[in-house]
Amino acid sequence: MESKRIIAIVEKGPDGLYSVYSNDNIGKSYLGGFGESVSEAKEDFEASIKEAIAEAAEDGFGTIERSDIKVSYH
């Protein structure tokens, strides 16, 4: 697979919690993460990438390696 670039947006909500989301997807899965800090939200976002990779393989999108995915946080 050629390298896939994902643009992730980091925001602080009115409740003080952080979210990371992207309009990009892997297979049929969109990506997102939440946490009490930016670091926690990014960790959760990374977990959503791993879940999406597994689901994409199950759905017949082929094998995707995490190393083929580049995330740019904004």
C-alpha positions as CSV (number, residue, x, y, z in Angstrom):
1,M,0.0,0.0,0.0
2,E,1.2,3.5,-0.7
3,S,1.5,5.9,2.2
4,K,-1.8,7.4,3.4
5,R,-1.9,10.8,5.0
6,I,-4.5,11.6,7.6
7,I,-5.1,15.1,8.9
8,A,-6.3,15.1,12.5
9,I,-7.9,18.1,14.2
10,V,-7.4,18.6,17.9
11,E,-10.0,20.6,19.8
12,K,-10.8,21.5,23.4
13,G,-14.5,21.3,24.1
14,P,-16.6,23.6,26.3
15,D,-16.5,20.8,28.9
16,G,-12.7,21.0,29.1
17,L,-12.2,17.6,27.4
18,Y,-10.2,17.2,24.2
19,S,-11.1,15.5,21.0
20,V,-9.2,14.5,17.9
21,Y,-11.1,13.8,14.8
22,S,-10.5,13.4,11.0
23,N,-12.6,13.6,7.9
24,D,-10.3,10.9,6.5
25,N,-11.1,7.3,6.9
26,I,-9.5,3.8,6.7
27,G,-11.7,1.4,4.9
28,K,-15.2,2.3,6.0
29,S,-14.1,3.6,9.4
30,Y,-13.8,7.2,10.4
31,L,-11.4,8.1,13.2
32,G,-11.7,9.8,16.5
33,G,-10.4,10.1,20.0
34,F,-11.2,11.7,23.3
35,G,-9.5,12.5,26.6
36,E,-8.9,14.8,29.5
37,S,-5.6,16.0,27.9
38,V,-4.3,16.3,24.3
39,S,-2.0,13.3,25.0
40,E,-4.9,11.1,26.1
41,A,-7.0,12.2,23.1
42,K,-4.1,11.4,20.7
43,E,-3.7,7.9,22.3
44,D,-7.4,7.2,21.9
45,F,-7.1,8.4,18.2
46,E,-4.2,6.0,17.7
47,A,-6.4,3.2,19.1
48,S,-9.1,4.1,16.6
49,I,-6.5,3.8,13.8
50,K,-5.6,0.3,14.9
51,E,-9.2,-0.7,15.2
52,A,-9.9,0.7,11.7
53,I,-7.0,-1.2,10.2
54,A,-8.3,-4.5,11.7
55,E,-11.8,-3.7,10.4
56,A,-10.6,-2.8,6.9
57,A,-8.8,-6.2,6.7
58,E,-12.0,-8.0,7.8
59,D,-14.0,-6.0,5.2
60,G,-11.7,-7.0,2.3
61,F,-9.7,-3.8,1.9
62,G,-6.4,-5.7,2.1
63,T,-3.6,-5.5,4.5
64,I,-2.8,-2.0,5.8
65,E,0.3,-1.4,8.0
66,R,0.3,1.3,10.6
67,S,3.7,2.4,9.3
68,D,2.0,3.3,6.0
69,I,-0.2,5.8,7.7
70,K,1.1,9.3,8.4
71,V,-0.9,11.5,10.8
72,S,-0.6,15.3,10.8
73,Y,-2.1,16.9,13.9
74,H,-3.6,20.4,13.7
